[in-house]
Amino acid sequence: MNIKTFLSEVYHNDIARRSFTKNGFDGVLTVLGVLIALFFAQVRDPSIIIFSCLGSGIAVGVSGLWGAYVTESAERTHKVKLLEKHLMRKLKGTKLSEASQRASLIVALVDGLTPLLFMILLLIPFLLPIIIEHAFYASFTLSVILVSLLGVFLARISKGRAIFFVLKMVSATLVILLILYLIEYFKVV
């Protein structure tokens, strides 16, 4: 493997790792927000809950996939064109341009599929034959576990302390709960 291909591979792996974490977090928080709102609105029909969350998941997934692919392709095309200008030759069909295209696709797939995967995990309790309130609580608990695992993952990457990353990630779930609770409590909607 030459240095150009190596740098391209490292670059897209780095971006894909960030996309996995960021979009996994987005996926969990999006469904958590929908679930808390449905809980406060006293929606107890599992099919409505699943369909609402799935709709959000599909929208976030398609948005992530499309947005990341278009953005990554544009950025990488720009960089290849700059390199072509400096090298004074076309790079179309080279390993570098192929790696650039492959990286755009990989990042887009990670960007789009990760939030959808996390959202589906949070819906599992609603597919089980349990009391609907228990499904809500199980999903809320699962959301805290998932964002905690993402915090541990970030701590490993940065060689930081896991507890600090976990607390940072979990605090976002509490912010969502607090805001939606205040909206419900003061009957804003």
Secondary structure as GFF3:
##gff-version 3
##sequence-region A 1 189
A	DSSP	alpha_helix	3	40	.	.	.	ID=ss1
A	DSSP	alpha_helix	46	87	.	.	.	ID=ss2
A	DSSP	alpha_helix	95	127	.	.	.	ID=ss3
A	DSSP	alpha_helix	132	158	.	.	.	ID=ss4
A	DSSP	alpha_helix	162	185	.	.	.	ID=ss5
###
